[in-house]
């Protein structure tokens, strides 16, 4: 019985997946440039989106499908991350911000700092058959220009402004149309399960 509980607990930890997304990396060429690479992902609840920032000033800002280039009030915002231009596109130690995904509801992001949302600098997470990644890009191309970012720019590539303070920081879960109680319940459930496993050992 103890082994089964321990195995169940450990498998729940192992099953989470990190989706590394290059911000300021051209998906078509793999070089420094505009957008997100990849520009569409399908994370599950418990997975993480790891925003990895490339040369220049970039940000990852949550928006909505209908308003791709407008920040979602109360949504995720990495703040402006500035990385030196002389770094290789996939240099080790690039600044990262990890965002926990708490459901499979669609999430939408754009690069506000780069000012290139209307040119396709957008990311879709869990697009649906009615709210597609292509539709999100099309909506962005018709969107009004996004307002300038409100957070200051960091010249140190190992730090960031906004939700975290280090290159490997953790961010709060992104908002979706559902509530955030699933994340809290999962953390509480994992803590209880961990306590049971330790108690049985």
Buried (B, 14 or more C-beta within 10 A) or exposed (E): EEEEBBEEBEEBEEEBEEBBBBBBBBBEEEEBBBBBBBBBBEBEBBBBBBBBBBBBBBBBBBBBBEBBBBBBEEBBBBBBBBBEEEBEBEEEEBBBBBBBBBBBBBBBBBBBBBBBBBBBBBBBBBBEEEBBBEBBBEBBBEBEEBEEBEBEEBEEBEBBBBBBEEBEBEBEBBBBEEEBEBBEEBEEEBEEBBEBBEEEE
